[in-house]
Each structure stands twice: as C-alpha cells, then as structure tokens.
Amino acid sequence: MCYMKLSDLYQSLDKNGRKALAEKAGVDPGYLWQIATQWRGKKPSVDVIGRLVRSDRRLKASDLIAEFSEVAPELKEAEHV
C-alpha cells in the first residue's frame, strides 16, 4: 500500500472525491481544503487527523503528523538569518 500526504491525496481527488473524504471524516469540504493546502498555516487537530486516517486507508497518522509538524519553508529560511 502506498501512503500519501493529505496534500498529495487532496490534489489527486476530483471534486466528488474531496467531498466524500470530507463527509467520511466529518469535516466541512472547505475546512478539508484549508488543511490540505495549509491555508494561512491551518493544521488539523489530533482528532481530525484520526478521523482522516479512518476515512481513507492511504493516509497514515504518523505521516500526517509529520506533514503538519513541518516548519514552513519561509520560517526555515528565517531561522538561518
């Protein structure tokens, strides 16, 4: 099985697939977009990560935690200044 980042999975889904994932995870499709794109630094709670993992077997909790724990590139650059 191939595990994916939420951002990659989201991009691979069509509109209906995104809506279905949001419904299975119990989140609004707009919120799913926000966390998948990390709009304005938006990150899911541990509860939402769990619901996403249970909603799609291509998602793995440890991968999502790593994805949302990454420091934004612009912050990494600022650390080295």
Backbone as CSV, one residue per row, in Angstrom:
resi,resn,N_x,N_y,N_z,CA_x,CA_y,CA_z,C_x,C_y,C_z
1,MET,0.843,-1.187,0.000,0.000,0.000,0.000,0.886,1.247,0.000
2,CYS,0.449,2.236,-0.711,1.194,3.491,-0.802,0.507,4.543,0.073
3,TYR,1.234,5.023,1.071,0.692,6.078,1.926,0.985,7.425,1.296
4,MET,0.141,8.397,1.589,0.262,9.714,0.976,0.127,10.809,2.019
5,LYS,0.693,11.954,1.692,0.415,13.157,2.466,-1.013,13.571,2.137
6,LEU,-1.659,14.253,3.068,-3.001,14.752,2.792,-2.975,15.701,1.596
7,SER,-1.959,16.543,1.508,-1.874,17.493,0.395,-1.815,16.770,-0.947
8,ASP,-1.086,15.656,-1.009,-0.996,14.884,-2.257,-2.306,14.164,-2.561
9,LEU,-2.895,13.559,-1.546,-4.160,12.863,-1.748,-5.224,13.844,-2.225
10,TYR,-5.295,14.999,-1.579,-6.295,16.004,-1.934,-6.165,16.387,-3.402
11,GLN,-4.931,16.613,-3.856,-4.706,17.006,-5.253,-5.099,15.906,-6.228
12,SER,-5.007,14.640,-5.790,-5.323,13.521,-6.683,-6.824,13.258,-6.801
13,LEU,-7.609,13.831,-5.914,-9.049,13.594,-5.906,-9.787,14.621,-6.750
14,ASP,-10.891,14.189,-7.343,-11.758,15.148,-8.023,-12.704,15.759,-6.987
15,LYS,-13.561,16.647,-7.440,-14.461,17.357,-6.527,-15.311,16.390,-5.701
16,ASN,-15.841,15.351,-6.341,-16.678,14.389,-5.621,-15.861,13.586,-4.617
17,GLY,-14.629,13.239,-4.981,-13.749,12.510,-4.062,-13.391,13.339,-2.850
18,ARG,-13.161,14.620,-3.059,-12.849,15.528,-1.949,-14.050,15.664,-1.020
19,LYS,-15.225,15.785,-1.618,-16.445,15.905,-0.822,-16.686,14.627,-0.025
20,ALA,-16.470,13.484,-0.659,-16.660,12.201,0.024,-15.675,12.038,1.179
21,LEU,-14.427,12.420,0.984,-13.432,12.334,2.052,-13.835,13.227,3.215
22,ALA,-14.259,14.439,2.912,-14.687,15.367,3.956,-15.868,14.781,4.741
23,GLU,-16.840,14.233,4.040,-18.011,13.650,4.708,-17.611,12.477,5.591
24,LYS,-16.752,11.589,5.080,-16.306,10.434,5.868,-15.558,10.873,7.121
25,ALA,-14.791,11.945,7.001,-14.007,12.437,8.136,-14.822,13.342,9.048
26,GLY,-16.021,13.701,8.637,-16.873,14.552,9.454,-16.411,15.997,9.520
27,VAL,-15.845,16.474,8.397,-15.408,17.871,8.331,-16.050,18.534,7.115
28,ASP,-16.122,19.820,7.140,-16.639,20.587,6.027,-15.649,20.514,4.858
29,PRO,-16.127,20.410,3.611,-15.212,20.386,2.472,-14.288,21.612,2.410
30,GLY,-14.784,22.749,2.836,-13.955,23.958,2.866,-12.822,23.840,3.874
31,TYR,-13.115,23.248,5.007,-12.074,23.034,6.028,-11.054,22.009,5.529
32,LEU,-11.528,20.977,4.835,-10.600,19.997,4.270,-9.634,20.690,3.317
33,TRP,-10.147,21.567,2.473,-9.283,22.332,1.567,-8.269,23.152,2.357
34,GLN,-8.723,23.813,3.414,-7.823,24.645,4.213,-6.674,23.840,4.804
35,ILE,-6.962,22.670,5.352,-5.877,21.900,5.962,-5.034,21.202,4.901
36,ALA,-5.637,20.783,3.798,-4.869,20.115,2.741,-3.887,21.077,2.082
37,THR,-4.264,22.342,1.990,-3.391,23.347,1.372,-2.602,24.135,2.418
38,GLN,-2.875,23.851,3.677,-2.294,24.579,4.818,-2.483,26.086,4.645
39,TRP,-3.688,26.439,4.205,-4.071,27.830,4.016,-3.885,28.593,5.321
40,ARG,-3.113,29.666,5.242,-2.822,30.515,6.407,-2.313,29.703,7.597
41,GLY,-1.558,28.643,7.312,-0.970,27.835,8.371,-1.938,26.897,9.065
42,LYS,-3.104,26.703,8.462,-4.147,25.859,9.071,-3.649,24.424,9.215
43,LYS,-3.825,23.870,10.422,-3.434,22.489,10.714,-4.580,21.795,11.431
44,PRO,-4.761,20.503,11.166,-5.849,19.770,11.810,-5.506,19.398,13.247
45,SER,-6.521,19.203,14.041,-6.319,18.707,15.398,-5.976,17.222,15.335
46,VAL,-5.532,16.682,16.448,-5.238,15.250,16.525,-6.511,14.454,16.241
47,ASP,-7.644,14.935,16.724,-8.922,14.266,16.470,-9.224,14.207,14.979
48,VAL,-9.028,15.306,14.272,-9.295,15.335,12.832,-8.308,14.434,12.098
49,ILE,-7.062,14.422,12.514,-6.091,13.514,11.896,-6.580,12.076,12.035
50,GLY,-7.046,11.709,13.214,-7.571,10.360,13.424,-8.746,10.051,12.530
51,ARG,-9.649,11.018,12.377,-10.819,10.796,11.523,-10.428,10.669,10.051
52,LEU,-9.423,11.442,9.639,-8.948,11.343,8.260,-8.328,9.974,7.998
53,VAL,-7.527,9.501,8.937,-6.882,8.191,8.792,-7.933,7.086,8.699
54,ARG,-8.967,7.185,9.505,-10.041,6.182,9.456,-10.885,6.314,8.191
55,SER,-10.841,7.471,7.552,-11.656,7.731,6.367,-11.021,7.259,5.070
56,ASP,-9.693,7.175,5.045,-9.014,6.778,3.812,-7.749,6.007,4.165
57,ARG,-7.674,4.776,3.707,-6.558,3.918,4.099,-5.221,4.337,3.490
58,ARG,-5.236,5.288,2.569,-3.975,5.805,2.023,-3.312,6.805,2.964
59,LEU,-4.018,7.206,4.009,-3.476,8.149,4.977,-3.013,7.391,6.215
60,LYS,-1.891,7.782,6.743,-1.308,7.146,7.920,-1.046,8.242,8.956
61,ALA,-1.427,7.990,10.199,-1.329,9.013,11.249,0.080,9.578,11.366
62,SER,1.089,8.719,11.388,2.460,9.220,11.559,2.870,10.118,10.397
63,ASP,2.401,9.809,9.186,2.717,10.656,8.035,2.012,12.007,8.124
64,LEU,0.757,11.997,8.577,0.029,13.265,8.708,0.636,14.124,9.816
65,ILE,1.016,13.492,10.905,1.645,14.251,11.992,2.934,14.887,11.486
66,ALA,3.722,14.127,10.737,4.958,14.684,10.168,4.651,15.808,9.183
67,GLU,3.635,15.614,8.341,3.274,16.633,7.353,2.896,17.955,8.020
68,PHE,2.141,17.865,9.097,1.668,19.083,9.733,2.609,19.601,10.815
69,SER,3.689,18.887,11.055,4.701,19.344,12.006,5.851,20.043,11.304
70,GLU,5.899,19.924,9.982,6.974,20.544,9.221,6.912,22.055,9.373
71,VAL,8.091,22.642,9.482,8.185,24.093,9.551,8.034,24.642,8.139
72,ALA,7.238,25.662,7.993,7.028,26.278,6.686,8.361,26.746,6.116
73,PRO,8.588,26.600,4.792,9.861,26.978,4.180,10.306,28.395,4.507
74,GLU,9.361,29.330,4.545,9.742,30.722,4.832,10.239,30.862,6.276
75,LEU,9.754,30.024,7.183,10.234,30.063,8.555,11.595,29.408,8.675
76,LYS,11.834,28.352,7.910,13.144,27.699,7.924,14.222,28.697,7.490
77,GLU,13.929,29.468,6.434,14.882,30.458,5.948,15.143,31.514,7.004
78,ALA,14.121,31.923,7.717,14.278,32.962,8.734,15.138,32.472,9.891
79,GLU,15.120,31.173,10.173,15.916,30.619,11.253,17.412,30.759,10.975
80,HIS,17.789,30.801,9.700,19.196,30.840,9.321,19.702,32.255,9.112
81,VAL,18.907,33.226,9.397,19.310,34.631,9.193,19.995,35.145,10.429
